Amino acid sequence: MTADFLERWLDENRNRLSQWRRQIHANPELAHNEYATTELVASTLAVAGMSPKLLPGGTGLICDIGPDSPRIALRADMDALPMQEFTGATYASTVPGVAHACGHDAHTTILLGAALALAQAPELPVGVRFVFQPAEEIMPGGAIDVVASGAMSGVDQIFALHCDPRLEVGRVGIRVGPITSAADTVELVLDSPGGHTSRPHLTTDLVYALGTVITGLPGMLSRRVDPRTSTVMVWGAVNAGQAPNAIPQTGMLTGTVRTGDHETWAMLEPLVREIVHGLLAPTGVRYQLNYRRGVPPVVNDEHATRVFEDAIRTLGHDVLADTLQSGGGEDFSWYLEEAPGAMCRLGVWSGEGPQLDLHQPTFDIDERALEVGVRVMTNVVLAAN
């Protein structure tokens, strides 16, 4: 099928992409509070003659077009981050302490554009379900609730994209296999009678025990887990004590453990518990380990990845780019527990100036990437037959 309908839609609506994105960007909403964003998407789809269905939680929606079978799904996330924006843009966040610093405003805009363009196709080779998902930025992610609502019922494959500030606008990265990592949180709370630092033998040395775990757990994991799985344990915070001559009574460690391998992710919690117990048992310090599983890694299915590659190549021979596996987590992985699929990375760097990272307060995108994203997601549908 030719994509003449897409060219016509872009000619008529190119400016609307920037307008939608800037409206969403200036009015960011946190996880499970994406009411205005949901209303914008739902009303725009309804005006175009489509039938969006609100998700049970009150934010997010799904919308179907085309035949019932086979059916693919296209997903975008909608929520912002609890952080202050410092871009200085005319469309910067108007909500104190909330910002679209991960590109979800672009993801939502792109999927909205793709939905409206595909609604004008003379025919579709497959049915399409558009999934506008709330609450990606929290763990274990809003995708779990979306799946529980039945959004994956009848879906044969699912596709998504994510902004990548390391890729220049006009490039799209894809790879077979893991493209993100599982991300779990480890919180260790230690308890000791406390005492004088001159007499550690009369109590249990809580700070020494903390130090043992700080170095010992990442070290032991590196010896117990296959290094080819890209498993890494990093502490983000440690708190204990105030006085230099007093052994504190309480202390806490928090950090993350990440892996690019699904089987390794399944075994990490019991392994971490085993290692922590072995490290702390000789110290006599009491402890409580709170291990919070996050999301599994996004593992791109080979066939779905080839569909993405075909869709990307239609934009030009130099658009397709290789991409590395990220250590970050993405709850798109929960959909892949239900059906095969793939995620690609959309270049959003202008090609000039610094390459800002996601979740930085100065993160922004080159809006030329919006049209590229619409083309990719529309062409995925055309390539999926």
N, C-alpha and C positions, 0 to 999 in steps of 0.2 A: 504494500500500500504506500502510495506517495504521501508526503506530509504537507501538501499544499494548504490544507486547513490550518496547520500550525503557523505557516508563514503569514496567512491572512490574519490570524488571531494576534500574532505578535505585532504586526503592522498597526493594528487598531488599538492594542492594549499595552504596548511596551512601557509607556509612562506610568500606567497603573501599577506595575510591579514595584517601582520605586516608591510610589505613594503608599501602597499597602505596607511595604516593609518599614517605611519611616513612621507610619502611624503606629504599628506594632512596637517598633523600637522605642518610640517616645513614651509609650504607655505599657511598660513591662509588667508582667504579673508572675508571682511566685507559683510554685507547684500547687496544684489543686485549686488555684484561685484565678485561672485563666478565663474569667467570665467575659470580659470585653473582647478578648482575642477570639474566643469561641463564637461570640455573637457576630463579629466581623466576618468570619469565615462562613458561618451558617447563613447569614443574610445574603452574602454575595452569591453563594451557591444557589440559594432559593430563588433569587431574582433571575438567575440564569436558567431556571426551570428544573433544577435538580432537587433531590429530596434528602437533605442531610438528616441524620438521626443522632440526637444528643446521647452521649454516653451516660451510664447510670449515676456517675459521681457529680454530674452537673456541669462539668467542663470537658472539652474534647468532643469529637464527633466522628462518625463514619458516614460515607456516602458511596453508593453503588451506581455504576452505569454499565451498559453493555450486557452481554449474555450471562446467564447464571454459571455456565461451565464451558471451558475451564475459566478460572478466575485468578487473577493476581492481585496483590495488594501493594499500594505505595504508601509509605508512612512518613510523617513529619512530626517533630516534637514542638511544643508551643511555649514552654515555661522559661522564665528568666532566672537569673542568679541573685542571691542576697548580697550584693556588693554595689559600691558606688561607682558611677561612670565618670571618667575624666577625659573623654574624647574631645570635648569642646564643640561637637557638631551641632548644627542648627536643629537637628532632630534628636538630640541627646535625651536620655531618660528624664522625665519630669517627676519620677517617683523616687524620693530619697532612699538610698540604700538598696535599690533594685535596678538591675541592668541586664540587657541582652548582650552579654559578653561571651557567648558561645555560639552565636549564629542561628539560634532557633527562630528568630524573626525572619531570617532569610529562608530557613527550611519551610516554615509555614507559608510564606509568600510563594515560594517555588511550587509547592504542591497545590496551592490554590490556583496558580496560573496554569499548571498542567491539567488540573481537573476541568477548568473552564475551556481550555483548548481542546481537550479530548471530547468534551461534550458536543463539540462542533464537527467531530469527525463523521464522515458519511457512513462509516461502519467501523466496528472494532473487531480485531481478530480474537480478543479474549475479553471477558468481563473484568472490570476494574473496581476495586474497593479502595477508596481514599481514607486513610486512617490519620486523623489529626489527634495526636496523643498528648495528654497532660503529663506533667510531673516526671520528666526524664531526669531532672537534676537531683533527685533524692534517691536514696537507696532503700530497698532494692529496685525502685523504679516503677513509674506508673504503667508501664507495659504489662505488668502482671495483672492489674485490674482490667485493662483493655482486653487482654486475652480471656480473662474470666467472664467478661461480658458477652463472649461469643464472637468477637470481632474477627477471629481467624477461622470461623466455621465456613467451610467450602472454599478456602483459599489454598491454591496449589503452590504458589511461590510469593515471596514478599521482597520488596526492594526499598532502599532508603539511600539518602546521601547525607554527608556531613561536611560543613565548611572546613577547609584546611588552609590556614594562613601561611603554610610553608610551600604551597603550590601557587604559581602565578595564575591569575584569572585567564580562562581559556584552556586550562589543563584540568583533566579529571583523572584521579588515581584509582586503581583497582588492583586487587590481588586475590588469588585463590587461597583459601585457608584462613587462619586467624588474622584479623585486621585490627582487633582491639584485644584487651586483656580482661580476665576476671579481676575484680577488685573487692577485697574483703577488708573489714576493719577489725583490728585487734586492740582491745582495751584491757590492761592489766592493773589491778588495784592491789597494792601490798599493804600488809598490816604487821606492826611490830610493837612490843612493849615500849620501845624507845630507851634512851639512856644517855650516859655521858660518853663522849668520844674517847676518853682515857680508859674506858673499861668495856670495850666491845664484846669481850668474852663473857660478860655477865648478862648480855641481852642478845638480840638478833640484829645484825647490822643491815638495816633496810636499804641504805644507799648502796652498799656493796652488792646486795642482792639485785637491786635495780641495774647496776652496771653489768652484772653477770648476764642478765637477760638482754640488755641493750646490745651487747656484742655477741652473746652466745646464740640467740635465736636466729638472727640473720646468717651467722656463720654455719650453724648446724643445718639450716635449710639448704644452704648451698652445697652441703655434702650429702644430703638425703634425697634431693630432688634432681632429676636429670637437667643439666644446664641448658639443654636444647629446648626446654619448655619456656624459657624466658621468665622464670619465677624470681621475684625480687621482693624482699622484705625491708621496709624503711620506716624508721620511727619518726613521727612528726612532732611529738611533745613529750616532755618528761617534767614531772613536778614532785618535789619532796623537800621538806625542811626549810629552815630559815637561818638558824644559828650555826656558826662553824664548829661549835664544840658540843652540839647536841645531836644524837642520833634520832631522827624523826620517827614518829609512830605510823605515819601513813605516807604513801607515795603512789604515783600513777604514771603509767606509760600508755601512749596511744600511737598507733601507726597503721600502715596498710600492708597487706601482702597481695601481690598480683601475679598472675600467671597467664600465659597465652595458650595453655593446654587444658582442654575440658576435663580429661581424666584426672589430671593433677589437681584441678580445682576441687574435684569431688573428695580428694584425700587430704586436702590441706588442713582442715579444722582438726581432725584427730591427730595429725602429725604435729601441729603446733602445740596442742595440749600435751602430747607426750614429751616434747622437747622442753617446754616450760616447766613441767613437773620435774624432769630430770635435773634441770639447772637449779631449781629453787629448793629441792628436797634437802640438800646438805646444809643450806643456810638457816633452816628452821623458821624462815619468815612465812607467815600465812599469806595466802593470796586468793584472789578471785579473778578468773579469766573470762572476759566477755568477748566472745568471737561472733562477729556479725557478718554473715554471708551477704555479699552484694549481688553482683550480676556475673553470669558466666561470660566467657569471651565470645565476641562475634566471630563466627567461623563461616566464611563465605563458601557457599556450595559451588562446586566446579561448574555445573551447568548454568546456574544463575549468574555466575561471574562471566561466563561466555556471552550470555544475553546482554549483560551490562556492556561488555567490550564492544559488541556489535552496535549497540545504541550509541556509544561514545564515538566510535569510528565514523559514524555518519556525519559528525561535526567537522571532520577533517583528519588527515593522516597524522598530524602532530598534536592532537588533543589528548590522546590516551597516554597516561603516564604510569610508571611503576610507583608503588608506595610501600612503605615499611609497616610492620605491625606496631601499633601504638601500645604504650603501657596504660593508657586510660581505659576506663570502663564505659560501656554504653548499653542501656537496657533494651536496645534493638535485639540483643541476643535472646531475650525471652520469646520473641516471635519465632526465632529459628528453632526453638524447642518444639514448635508446632508444625512448621513447614520449612522447606529449604528456601534459601534466599541469599541476598548479598547486599552489602553496603559499599558505596564508592565515596571518594573524597573529592570535593569540589574546590578547585583553586579559587581563592578570594583575595590574594595578594596583588596589589596594583602593579608590581614590578619595580617600584621605586620606594625608597625609604626602608625603615626597619621592618622585619617580618615579626610582627607581634604574635604572641601566643594566645591560644584560647584561655579564657578566664582571667585575662589581664584587664584592668580598668580602662585601658586605652584601646582595647580591641575594637576594630571596625572592619568592614568589608568594602571591596570595590564592587559597586552595584552592577557593573557589567556582568558579574557572575550570576545574577538572577536569571537573565535570559538563557545563559548556558545551562543552568540547572533545569529550567523549564524544558529546554530542548532534550536534555538527557532523559528526564523522567517521562516525557511524552514518547520518545523513541524507544524506551524500554518496553512500553506497551506494544508498540508496533513490531518490535523484535521478538516478542514473547510467544508468537504463534508456533 
